[in-house]
Structure formats: C-alpha cells, structure tokens
Amino acid sequence: MEVEGEEIAELLKSVEVGGKECDVFIHNGNLTFQRLTHDGTKPPTYIPLNRILAIKPCESSGKRATLARKFSKKNGVEITQSHSLKVYSTRISRSGKWKLCKHSITCSSQEDSQNFIEYINNAIKEYVSSRPKHLMILINPRGGKKNGEYIYRKYAAHIFNLADVKTSVFVTSHSDQARDQILEQDLSAYDGIIGVGGDGTINEIVNALLARTQNEAGLDVDDPEVTLVRPKLKVGIIPAGSTDAIVFDTTGVSDPVTSTLQIAQGFTVGLDVCSVHHSNYLLRYTLAFLGYGFFGDVVKESEKFRWMGPNRYSLAGFLKYMRNQSYHGVVSYLPNDDHSHSPWDSEVCRAGCPVCKEKGEYSPTPATVTDDINIKVEDLCPSEKDVEKWESKHGEFNAINAAILSCTSVKAPGGVSRAAHLGNGCVDLVLVRRCSRLQYLRYMLRIALNGNPLDLNFVEVQRVKAFKFQTTHPGPPRSDVEQCSEATAADSGDVVYVPRRQASVSSTSSWNLDGEIAEQPDIDVRVHCQLIQLFALGPEVHDSKPSPFSCFR
C-alpha cells in the first residue's frame, strides 16, 4: 500500500516524535517520520508497517506530569494537555533476537490522536493483512527446565495483550492432554494453536492437528501415497524446552520474545512434514529428524535412566558410543529431480528463501487474507509410479539420519545437514557407513562444534523426496581380500567395509522420530511439501560476524 505524504500531513498538522516536530506519512509500506528543520537535511526515520505491533494512547504520567498539575492548581494556570501515543514496533538485534521498541508521538488535539490511530491501524490491516485474533495456548509445564508457565507469563502474555490477541490458555497436567484437547475441542473460533514447550510439544500438536484434519477429510492415512490435506489452522511454538531445534531452525534463535512477536505479527512459513509408515500403517508424522542406529539407540537406552533427567542422554550416548554398533539394511530412495539445490549448497535456508518460495507461495511476509498456498501437485506427496527413478544403497550403517530441517541448535551448531530447507519438499538422507569409534567421534564433533559433518569419506548424503529402509541379515564372514581399506573403498565408490574388530554388528535398531521411539525398523517415509503453516519468519541475516561454518549467513 502506498499513500501520498500530503494526505496524512494534512490530517495531522502537528505531530511530535521524541519532542521534535515531524511530518508523518506512509510510503512503500513504511511509516515515515520526517523531522522538520530549516535546511531539511535530517534523514527520515522508517518503521515498516509489518513490524508495528500496536498503537496505544497513553495518559500523561510520571514526575513531570505530577509537578505540572500541582503548578497549574497552585497558580491557577491552565496547562494544555498533550495527546500522546505509543507506537510499539519490533527490531532485530545483532544477536538475531527480536526486541520490542516504543516510539512516543504527541498530537495537537484529541481528534488528531484518534485519527492517527485509526489511520495507521487501517493501513496495517490493508498492507499486512490478517493477524491472529484468537489463539489456543497449550503450556507444557514439564518440558525442558519445567518453567513453561513462567516463560509464558513473563515473556509472552503481555505481548499478546498489547497486540489485542485473545488467548485461551490451557496448562497440561498429563501426557497426551494437548492431543486430546485438539481432537475434542471446537477449534472454529481459533486462528492458531500455540505450544509453550519444546520440540515434543509442537510435535504432539502437529500430529493431533493432522490426524483431525485427515479424519474430517475422510482420508486413509495408512496409505503411504495418499495426498494429505493441509490444516486451516496455523501452529506456533514458544520455546521452553531443552533443545528447541525447530524454533532455532525457523527463527534463527531460541528466544521466547522473538517467537511471540513473530506469532503476534502473523508471520508464516510453510514446513515440510514426513509421514512414517510400517507395513501400510501410519506410525506418526515428523517435523525435524528421523534417526536409525546411534540416535535411535541413544533414545531407547536413555529410557532406562529417566531418573537422571536430561543428563540421561549424555550417559546413554556414551554407552552407545563405546559399543560402536552397526546395522545391516537396504535404503531405497527417490532422488530429488530439482538440481537447483543440494545438501552441499553454501546458501542456507533463510527468510525469503527462493528455493522454498518456488515450491509454493512461502513468503516471510505475513499470510494473505485467503491463506491460500499454491503448492505443485507433484510436490505434495511422492508416488511409486515411476519405479525406475528409485535408487538403493545396502551395507552396514552406524547411523541413518534423515534431516527435514537442518536440526541446528545451541547444542549442535553444525546441524545434521545445514543446507536443509524448511519447505522444499525434500529430506536430506545421511548415511553413516560402518566405521571405527575414532571416525564416528569425528562425525559427532563436527555436529557439536559447528563443522561440516557431511565432509567425511564414510558419510554419504542424498536429497530425496521419499525413502524406505529394510533390515537385512548379515552374510557369511568375508575374506581378508573383501575387507578392503576405507580409503580404497571410498575412492572406488563401493561400500566401505572395515575390519570387524572396529564395529560390532547387531541385528536391528530403533528409529528416533523427533525424540519418540519406533520399535519397527522397516519404515516407509514420504515428504509432504509445506503441509503445515507455522507462525515464524524464518532465520534472518543479522550483523553479527559469522563463523566460517555459520548455519545462518
């Protein structure tokens, strides 16, 4: 929306910003303040309309106002009351976190003040379109450090109140209560469902919302090739977990204020979702990560040490690392046919990502009034009709990881696959071949220390639209000739074999599906392009100095 400067300048003849007289007008989607000077050399100040959270009238308060009232009463002098407004907007700091800013505006009359509020609010509605008006808030009080309620009250509640967003808050008291709430409640009055917790909380919300949506549409979710229906409601997450990888991937930081501001201002991105089937039965939907082998074993082993709290994962990881187990299997996958992007790209997914935008009308700007996203039909769910396009890899694997998102977090700045996209309709399939403990330690350190975990000769990565895994039994013992060296095997492109003393071969592992255990090793995974709309902007480029392996550049 573009409005001529004279229109609002005529409307508001005397406006003060920070005690300085200014002309105010809207130009190219920005609220512009031009300070009035004799030579006109002062540059204007811009506030993008989509970054304005609210405009509120404020009464004169404070020591100066109190002294002025006492002076006027004592001396019988009438003091003209100012008509002040507060413009609340957002800005991004050098750390990538969003901050709430206040701008004071003083109008010459009450009428001008009301006209200003009405005019700017109408401009925001027309330019920014719809923002959430009513949200369901589901707080998990047991996630992370068990401070979900405190985080919501301190960082989120006042922002929603300031933005005039109505909230219905529910604090869960037992597992699956959030799922039951979504499946049983009337959701017609809500614009979105927000979870306050960690990755497990948002996964529970998404699984319940997708289950309800497909059930209402009458779809057979146990069919791997079914084209799923996108829910009308958006989802959001305010981080209060221990890892918060999904929040980190979709906002660039793990910060409750940043997430709340992006939710209140209606920014939306489309997220890919994987459906995971076993023998034509739906196991669950995943948003971020699937892991077989090491990461599956760690989650399963950690259940024995639940009394240790979050530290149980460190102990389970150490035990599994020392065992250094590998697993036989065959991985079949449908390669991505769009060669304009790959797991080796230096450009990573960010706000306004052209790769995600090409797949659908994914945009970092707030959603349009109709909320229609035009996804290509062939990207919604890959099919098996083109059998000749499927490829397969077999051998022994220490780990099979599938990264829907980059899976970057404060604890793992290197990520599983830093070039993974939010909504490109693909998953990065990472195959870690059988290797020694020292080699696997190198792989893990690159994830933990912001290195490149894919740049190792026993690691292979493919960008795929779908994949299957099937366990196989170990064959007869190999001869010394077959146990070729790792370097020779890697150069020839064949399967990498290492001496049996370096890794113990076990029968089957478990799958780690976004932190949930799936005992069934044989699975069928399909990627559904931008199936979920999430309240977020996408990671932004900020002014802090990036490292050579920075995930968000």
C-alpha positions as CSV (number, residue, x, y, z in Angstrom):
1,M,0.0,0.0,0.0
2,E,1.3,3.5,-0.8
3,V,-0.3,6.7,0.4
4,E,0.8,10.2,-0.7
5,G,2.5,12.1,2.1
6,E,0.2,15.1,1.7
7,E,-2.8,13.0,2.8
8,I,-1.6,12.3,6.3
9,A,0.3,15.5,6.6
10,E,-3.0,17.3,6.0
11,L,-4.6,15.0,8.5
12,L,-2.0,15.6,11.3
13,K,-0.7,19.1,11.1
14,S,1.3,19.0,14.3
15,V,3.0,15.8,15.4
16,E,5.9,15.5,17.8
17,V,8.1,12.4,17.9
18,G,10.6,12.4,20.8
19,G,10.0,16.1,21.4
20,K,10.7,17.0,17.8
21,E,8.1,18.2,15.3
22,C,7.8,15.9,12.3
23,D,5.8,15.2,9.2
24,V,4.3,11.7,9.2
25,F,3.3,9.8,6.1
26,I,3.2,6.3,4.6
27,H,5.5,5.4,1.7
28,N,6.3,2.0,0.3
29,G,4.8,0.1,3.3
30,N,6.8,2.2,5.8
31,L,5.5,4.6,8.5
32,T,7.9,7.5,7.8
33,F,8.8,10.4,10.2
34,Q,10.4,13.4,8.6
35,R,11.9,15.8,11.1
36,L,11.1,19.4,10.3
37,T,14.3,21.5,10.1
38,H,15.3,24.8,8.4
39,D,17.6,23.2,5.9
40,G,15.7,19.9,5.6
41,T,18.8,17.8,5.9
42,K,17.7,15.4,8.6
43,P,17.1,11.9,7.1
44,P,13.7,10.4,7.7
45,T,13.0,7.6,10.2
46,Y,11.2,4.5,8.8
47,I,9.2,1.9,10.6
48,P,7.9,-0.9,8.4
49,L,4.2,-1.4,8.8
50,N,4.6,-5.1,9.2
51,R,6.9,-4.5,12.2
52,I,4.4,-2.3,14.0
53,L,2.8,-4.4,16.8
54,A,0.3,-1.8,18.2
55,I,-0.5,1.8,18.6
56,K,-1.9,2.8,22.0
57,P,-3.0,6.1,23.6
58,C,-1.2,7.0,26.8
59,E,-2.1,9.4,29.5
60,S,0.4,11.9,30.9
61,S,2.1,10.3,33.9
62,G,5.4,10.5,35.8
63,K,7.0,13.1,37.9
64,R,6.9,15.9,35.3
65,A,3.1,15.5,34.8
66,T,2.5,15.4,38.5
67,L,4.6,18.6,39.1
68,A,2.8,20.3,36.2
69,R,-0.6,19.5,37.7
70,K,0.5,20.9,41.1
71,F,1.8,24.1,39.5
72,S,-1.3,24.7,37.5
73,K,-3.5,24.1,40.5
74,K,-1.4,26.4,42.7
75,N,-1.1,29.3,40.3
76,G,-4.4,29.0,38.5
77,V,-2.7,28.5,35.2
78,E,-4.4,26.2,32.6
79,I,-1.9,23.8,31.0
80,T,-2.8,22.3,27.7
81,Q,-3.0,18.6,28.0
82,S,-0.9,16.7,25.4
83,H,-2.3,13.8,23.5
84,S,0.4,11.2,23.5
85,L,0.6,7.9,21.7
86,K,2.9,4.9,21.9
87,V,3.9,3.1,18.8
88,Y,5.2,-0.4,19.6
89,S,7.4,-1.9,16.9
90,T,10.0,-4.6,16.6
91,R,13.6,-4.6,15.6
92,I,16.2,-7.3,15.3
93,S,19.3,-7.1,17.4
94,R,22.9,-8.1,16.5
95,S,22.4,-11.5,18.1
96,G,19.4,-12.2,15.9
97,K,16.8,-11.8,18.7
98,W,13.8,-9.5,18.2
99,K,13.3,-6.6,20.6
100,L,10.1,-4.6,21.4
101,C,10.6,-0.8,20.8
102,K,8.4,2.1,21.9
103,H,8.1,5.4,20.0
104,S,6.3,8.4,21.6
105,I,4.1,10.6,19.4
106,T,2.3,13.7,20.6
107,C,-0.6,15.1,18.6
108,S,-2.0,18.6,18.9
109,S,-5.6,17.5,19.7
110,Q,-7.6,14.6,20.8
111,E,-9.2,14.4,17.4
112,D,-5.9,14.2,15.6
113,S,-4.8,11.5,18.1
114,Q,-7.8,9.3,17.3
115,N,-7.5,10.0,13.6
116,F,-3.8,8.9,13.7
117,I,-4.6,5.7,15.5
118,E,-7.5,4.8,13.1
119,Y,-5.5,5.7,10.0
120,I,-2.4,3.7,10.9
121,N,-4.4,0.7,12.1
122,N,-6.3,0.7,8.8
123,A,-3.0,0.9,6.9
124,I,-1.6,-2.0,8.8
125,K,-4.7,-4.2,8.1
126,E,-4.6,-3.3,4.4
127,Y,-0.8,-3.8,4.0
128,V,-0.1,-6.6,6.4
129,S,-3.5,-8.4,6.0
130,S,-4.7,-10.7,8.7
131,R,-3.0,-11.2,12.1
132,P,-4.2,-13.8,14.6
133,K,-7.1,-12.6,16.7
134,H,-7.7,-15.6,18.9
135,L,-5.2,-18.3,19.8
136,M,-5.3,-21.5,21.8
137,I,-2.2,-21.7,24.1
138,L,-1.1,-25.1,25.3
139,I,1.5,-25.0,28.0
140,N,3.6,-28.0,28.9
141,P,4.8,-27.4,32.5
142,R,7.1,-30.4,32.5
143,G,9.2,-29.7,29.3
144,G,12.8,-28.6,29.5
145,K,13.5,-27.0,32.8
146,K,9.9,-27.2,33.8
147,N,9.3,-23.5,33.6
148,G,6.8,-23.2,30.7
149,E,4.2,-21.3,32.8
150,Y,6.8,-18.8,34.0
151,I,8.1,-18.2,30.5
152,Y,4.6,-17.6,29.1
153,R,3.7,-15.2,31.9
154,K,6.9,-13.2,31.8
155,Y,7.7,-13.1,28.1
156,A,4.6,-13.8,26.0
157,A,1.3,-12.8,27.8
158,H,1.9,-9.1,27.8
159,I,2.8,-9.1,24.1
160,F,-0.4,-10.8,23.1
161,N,-2.3,-8.4,25.4
162,L,-0.6,-5.5,23.7
163,A,-1.4,-6.8,20.3
164,D,-5.0,-7.3,21.2
165,V,-4.8,-11.1,20.6
166,K,-7.3,-13.0,22.6
167,T,-5.8,-16.2,24.2
168,S,-7.4,-19.3,25.7
169,V,-4.7,-20.8,27.9
170,F,-4.6,-24.5,28.9
171,V,-1.9,-26.0,31.1
172,T,-1.5,-29.7,30.5
173,S,-1.3,-32.0,33.5
174,H,-0.5,-35.3,31.9
175,S,0.9,-36.7,28.6
176,D,-1.4,-36.6,25.5
177,Q,-3.6,-34.0,27.1
178,A,-2.7,-31.5,24.4
179,R,-3.6,-34.1,21.8
180,D,-6.9,-34.8,23.4
181,Q,-7.6,-31.0,23.6
182,I,-7.1,-30.6,19.9
183,L,-9.0,-33.7,18.9
184,E,-12.0,-33.0,21.1
185,Q,-12.4,-29.2,21.3
186,D,-14.3,-27.0,18.9
187,L,-11.5,-25.2,17.0
188,S,-13.6,-23.0,14.8
189,A,-13.1,-19.9,16.9
190,Y,-9.3,-20.1,16.8
191,D,-6.8,-18.7,14.3
192,G,-3.9,-20.9,15.5
193,I,-2.6,-23.3,18.2
194,I,0.5,-22.3,20.1
195,G,2.5,-24.7,22.2
196,V,4.7,-23.5,25.1
197,G,7.4,-26.2,25.5
198,G,10.0,-28.0,23.5
199,D,10.1,-30.0,20.2
200,G,8.0,-32.7,21.8
201,T,5.2,-30.2,22.5
202,I,5.0,-28.9,18.9
203,N,5.2,-32.5,17.5
204,E,2.2,-33.5,19.7
205,I,0.2,-30.5,18.5
206,V,1.1,-31.2,14.8
207,N,0.3,-34.9,15.0
208,A,-3.1,-34.2,16.6
209,L,-4.0,-31.4,14.2
210,L,-3.1,-33.5,11.1
211,A,-4.9,-36.5,12.5
212,R,-8.1,-34.5,13.0
213,T,-7.8,-32.8,9.6
214,Q,-7.3,-36.0,7.7
215,N,-10.2,-37.7,9.6
216,E,-12.5,-34.8,8.8
217,A,-11.5,-35.1,5.1
218,G,-12.2,-38.9,5.1
219,L,-8.7,-39.8,4.0
220,D,-7.0,-43.2,4.6
221,V,-3.8,-42.1,6.5
222,D,-2.5,-45.7,6.4
223,D,-1.9,-45.3,2.7
224,P,1.6,-44.0,2.2
225,E,0.7,-42.5,-1.2
226,V,-2.3,-40.5,0.0
227,T,-2.2,-36.7,-0.6
228,L,-2.8,-35.2,2.8
229,V,-4.9,-32.1,3.4
230,R,-3.3,-29.0,4.9
231,P,-4.9,-27.9,8.1
232,K,-6.6,-24.5,8.1
233,L,-5.2,-23.6,11.5
234,K,-1.6,-22.5,11.8
235,V,0.6,-23.7,14.6
236,G,3.3,-21.9,16.7
237,I,5.9,-22.7,19.3
238,I,7.2,-20.5,22.2
239,P,10.4,-22.2,23.3
240,A,10.6,-23.7,26.8
241,G,12.3,-26.9,26.1
242,S,15.9,-28.2,26.4
243,T,16.9,-28.2,22.7
244,D,14.2,-26.2,20.8
245,A,15.7,-27.3,17.4
246,I,12.5,-26.5,15.5
247,V,12.4,-22.9,16.9
248,F,16.1,-22.4,16.1
249,D,15.6,-23.5,12.5
250,T,12.5,-21.4,11.9
251,T,13.5,-18.1,13.7
252,G,17.3,-18.3,13.8
253,V,17.4,-18.1,17.6
254,S,15.8,-19.9,20.6
255,D,14.1,-16.9,22.3
256,P,10.5,-16.7,23.6
257,V,10.2,-13.0,22.9
258,T,11.3,-13.4,19.3
259,S,8.8,-16.3,18.8
260,T,6.0,-14.4,20.5
261,L,6.5,-11.3,18.4
262,Q,6.5,-13.2,15.2
263,I,3.3,-15.0,16.2
264,A,1.5,-11.8,17.2
265,Q,2.5,-10.1,13.9
266,G,1.3,-13.1,11.9
267,F,4.5,-14.1,10.0
268,T,4.1,-17.5,8.5
269,V,6.3,-20.1,6.8
270,G,5.4,-23.4,5.3
271,L,7.0,-26.5,6.8
272,D,7.5,-29.9,5.2
273,V,6.2,-32.9,7.2
274,C,7.2,-36.6,6.8
275,S,4.6,-39.4,7.2
276,V,6.2,-42.5,8.6
277,H,4.6,-45.9,7.8
278,H,5.3,-49.5,8.7
279,S,3.5,-52.3,6.7
280,N,0.9,-49.8,5.4
281,Y,0.2,-48.5,8.9
282,L,0.9,-44.9,9.9
283,L,3.3,-44.6,12.8
284,R,3.4,-40.8,13.2
285,Y,4.3,-37.5,11.5
286,T,7.7,-36.0,12.0
287,L,8.8,-32.3,11.6
288,A,12.6,-32.3,12.1
289,F,14.5,-35.5,12.3
290,L,14.5,-39.3,11.9
291,G,17.4,-41.4,13.1
292,Y,18.2,-45.1,13.0
293,G,21.2,-46.7,14.6
294,F,23.1,-44.5,17.0
295,F,20.5,-41.8,17.6
296,G,17.7,-44.4,17.8
297,D,19.7,-46.5,20.3
298,V,20.5,-43.4,22.5
299,V,16.8,-42.5,22.9
300,K,15.9,-46.1,23.7
301,E,18.8,-46.6,26.1
302,S,18.0,-43.3,27.8
303,E,14.6,-44.7,29.0
304,K,16.5,-46.8,31.5
305,F,17.8,-43.7,33.2
306,R,14.8,-41.4,33.3
307,W,15.6,-40.7,37.0
308,M,18.6,-38.8,35.8
309,G,16.6,-36.2,33.9
310,P,18.2,-34.6,30.8
311,N,21.6,-36.0,31.8
312,R,20.4,-39.4,30.8
313,Y,21.0,-38.7,27.1
314,S,24.7,-38.0,27.8
315,L,25.1,-41.3,29.7
316,A,23.2,-43.2,27.0
317,G,25.2,-41.6,24.3
318,F,28.5,-42.5,25.9
319,L,27.4,-46.2,26.4
320,K,26.3,-46.5,22.8
321,Y,29.4,-44.8,21.5
322,M,31.6,-47.3,23.3
323,R,29.6,-50.2,21.9
324,N,30.0,-48.8,18.4
325,Q,27.3,-50.9,16.8
326,S,26.4,-51.0,13.2
327,Y,23.3,-52.5,11.4
328,H,22.7,-54.2,8.1
329,G,20.0,-52.8,5.8
330,V,18.9,-51.6,2.4
331,V,17.9,-48.0,1.9
332,S,15.8,-47.2,-1.1
333,Y,15.1,-43.6,-2.0
334,L,13.5,-41.3,-4.6
335,P,16.1,-38.7,-5.5
336,N,15.2,-35.1,-5.8
337,D,14.9,-34.2,-9.5
338,D,15.4,-30.4,-8.9
339,H,19.1,-29.9,-9.2
340,S,19.0,-26.2,-8.4
341,H,19.6,-27.0,-4.7
342,S,21.6,-29.7,-3.0
343,P,22.9,-30.6,0.5
344,W,26.2,-29.1,-0.4
345,D,24.9,-25.6,-1.1
346,S,26.7,-22.8,0.7
347,E,23.5,-20.7,0.8
348,V,21.2,-21.9,3.6
349,C,17.5,-21.6,4.1
350,R,16.6,-18.1,5.5
351,A,13.7,-15.6,5.5
352,G,12.5,-15.2,1.9
353,C,14.3,-18.4,0.7
354,P,13.9,-18.6,-3.1
355,V,14.0,-22.4,-3.0
356,C,11.1,-22.7,-0.6
357,K,9.2,-19.9,-2.4
358,E,9.5,-21.7,-5.7
359,K,7.8,-24.8,-4.2
360,G,4.9,-22.8,-3.0
361,E,3.8,-19.3,-2.0
362,Y,6.0,-19.5,1.0
363,S,6.9,-16.0,2.0
364,P,8.4,-14.3,5.0
365,T,5.7,-11.7,5.0
366,P,2.5,-12.3,7.0
367,A,0.0,-14.6,5.4
368,T,-2.6,-13.2,3.0
369,V,-6.2,-12.9,3.9
370,T,-7.2,-16.1,2.0
371,D,-4.2,-18.0,3.3
372,D,-4.0,-20.0,0.0
373,I,-0.7,-21.6,-0.7
374,N,-0.2,-22.8,-4.2
375,I,1.8,-26.0,-3.9
376,K,2.6,-28.0,-7.0
377,V,0.6,-31.3,-7.0
378,E,3.7,-33.4,-7.7
379,D,5.4,-32.0,-4.6
380,L,2.6,-32.8,-2.2
381,C,3.4,-36.5,-1.9
382,P,5.9,-38.5,-4.0
383,S,4.5,-41.6,-5.7
384,E,5.9,-45.0,-6.6
385,K,4.5,-44.9,-10.2
386,D,8.0,-44.0,-11.5
387,V,9.7,-47.1,-10.2
388,E,12.8,-46.6,-12.4
389,K,13.6,-43.4,-10.5
390,W,14.1,-45.2,-7.2
391,E,17.7,-46.0,-6.2
392,S,19.0,-48.1,-3.3
393,K,22.1,-48.5,-1.1
394,H,22.9,-51.5,1.0
395,G,25.5,-52.3,3.6
396,E,26.3,-51.8,7.3
397,F,25.5,-48.5,8.8
398,N,26.4,-46.9,12.2
399,A,23.6,-44.4,11.7
400,I,21.0,-43.4,9.1
401,N,19.8,-39.9,9.7
402,A,17.1,-38.0,7.8
403,A,17.1,-34.2,8.3
404,I,13.8,-32.5,7.4
405,L,15.2,-29.3,8.9
406,S,18.9,-28.5,9.4
407,C,18.5,-29.6,13.1
408,T,20.7,-26.8,14.2
409,S,20.6,-25.7,17.9
410,V,22.8,-24.1,20.5
411,K,24.0,-27.6,21.5
412,A,24.6,-28.7,17.9
413,P,25.6,-25.6,15.8
414,G,26.9,-27.8,13.0
415,G,23.4,-29.4,12.5
416,V,22.7,-32.7,10.8
417,S,22.5,-31.1,7.4
418,R,22.9,-27.3,7.5
419,A,21.6,-26.8,3.9
420,A,18.3,-28.5,4.6
421,H,15.2,-26.3,3.8
422,L,12.0,-25.5,5.6
423,G,9.7,-26.2,2.7
424,N,11.4,-27.6,-0.4
425,G,9.5,-30.9,-0.3
426,C,12.7,-32.9,0.4
427,V,14.6,-34.6,3.2
428,D,18.4,-34.9,3.4
429,L,19.2,-38.6,3.9
430,V,22.6,-39.0,5.6
431,L,24.1,-42.5,5.6
432,V,27.0,-43.0,8.1
433,R,28.7,-46.2,7.0
434,R,30.3,-48.7,9.4
435,C,33.3,-47.0,10.9
436,S,35.6,-47.0,13.9
437,R,35.0,-45.2,17.2
438,L,37.5,-42.5,16.3
439,Q,35.9,-41.9,12.9
440,Y,32.4,-41.7,14.4
441,L,33.8,-39.3,17.1
442,R,35.0,-37.0,14.3
443,Y,31.4,-37.1,12.8
444,M,29.8,-36.2,16.2
445,L,32.3,-33.4,16.9
446,R,31.6,-31.7,13.6
447,I,27.9,-31.6,14.6
448,A,28.7,-30.3,18.1
449,L,31.4,-27.8,17.1
450,N,29.9,-26.1,14.1
451,G,31.9,-28.1,11.5
452,N,30.7,-29.9,8.3
453,P,29.6,-33.4,9.3
454,L,29.0,-34.4,5.7
455,D,32.5,-33.8,4.5
456,L,33.8,-37.3,5.6
457,N,34.6,-40.2,3.3
458,F,32.4,-42.7,5.3
459,V,29.4,-40.3,5.2
460,E,27.1,-40.1,2.2
461,V,24.2,-37.7,1.8
462,Q,21.3,-37.7,-0.7
463,R,18.4,-35.1,-1.1
464,V,15.3,-37.3,-1.5
465,K,11.5,-37.0,-1.8
466,A,10.9,-40.3,-0.1
467,F,12.8,-43.3,1.2
468,K,12.4,-46.7,2.7
469,F,14.5,-48.8,5.0
470,Q,14.5,-52.6,5.2
471,T,16.7,-54.6,7.5
472,T,18.8,-57.5,6.2
473,H,20.7,-60.3,7.9
474,P,24.5,-60.3,7.9
475,G,26.0,-62.5,5.2
476,P,28.7,-65.1,5.6
477,P,32.1,-64.0,7.0
478,R,34.1,-62.0,4.5
479,S,37.7,-62.9,3.5
480,D,40.7,-60.7,4.1
481,V,40.5,-59.5,0.5
482,E,36.9,-58.3,0.9
483,Q,37.9,-56.3,4.0
484,C,39.5,-53.6,1.8
485,S,40.8,-50.4,3.3
486,E,38.5,-47.5,3.9
487,A,40.4,-45.1,1.6
488,T,40.3,-47.5,-1.4
489,A,36.7,-48.3,-1.0
490,A,35.7,-44.6,-0.7
491,D,37.7,-43.7,-3.8
492,S,36.1,-46.5,-5.9
493,G,32.6,-45.5,-4.8
494,D,31.8,-49.0,-3.4
495,V,30.5,-49.9,0.1
496,V,33.0,-49.1,2.8
497,Y,34.0,-52.1,4.8
498,V,36.2,-52.0,7.9
499,P,37.7,-54.8,10.0
500,R,35.1,-56.5,12.2
501,R,37.0,-55.6,15.3
502,Q,36.2,-51.9,14.7
503,A,32.4,-52.2,15.0
504,S,30.1,-54.8,16.4
505,V,27.2,-55.8,14.1
506,S,23.8,-56.1,15.7
507,S,20.5,-57.3,14.3
508,T,18.2,-54.3,14.4
509,S,18.0,-50.8,16.0
510,S,15.1,-48.5,16.7
511,W,14.0,-45.3,15.0
512,N,14.2,-41.9,16.7
513,L,11.2,-40.0,15.3
514,D,11.6,-36.5,16.7
515,G,12.5,-37.9,20.0
516,E,9.8,-40.7,20.0
517,I,10.9,-44.3,19.8
518,A,9.6,-46.5,17.0
519,E,10.5,-50.2,17.5
520,Q,9.7,-51.1,13.9
521,P,12.9,-50.9,11.9
522,D,11.3,-51.3,8.4
523,I,9.7,-48.0,7.5
524,D,8.3,-46.1,4.5
525,V,8.8,-42.3,4.7
526,R,7.1,-39.7,2.4
527,V,7.7,-36.0,2.4
528,H,4.6,-33.7,2.2
529,C,5.6,-30.3,0.9
530,Q,4.7,-27.4,3.2
531,L,1.9,-29.4,4.9
532,I,1.9,-27.2,8.0
533,Q,1.9,-23.4,8.3
534,L,4.0,-22.3,11.2
535,F,4.0,-18.8,12.8
536,A,7.6,-17.8,12.2
537,L,9.6,-15.6,9.8
538,G,12.5,-17.8,9.0
539,P,16.1,-17.2,10.1
540,E,17.2,-13.7,9.3
541,V,20.6,-12.4,8.3
542,H,21.9,-10.1,11.0
543,D,25.0,-8.0,11.6
544,S,26.9,-10.3,13.9
545,K,30.1,-11.7,12.5
546,P,29.5,-15.2,11.1
547,S,31.8,-18.1,11.6
548,P,33.1,-20.0,8.5
549,F,30.5,-22.7,9.2
550,S,27.7,-20.4,10.3
551,C,24.3,-22.0,9.7
552,F,22.6,-18.7,9.1
553,R,24.5,-16.4,6.8
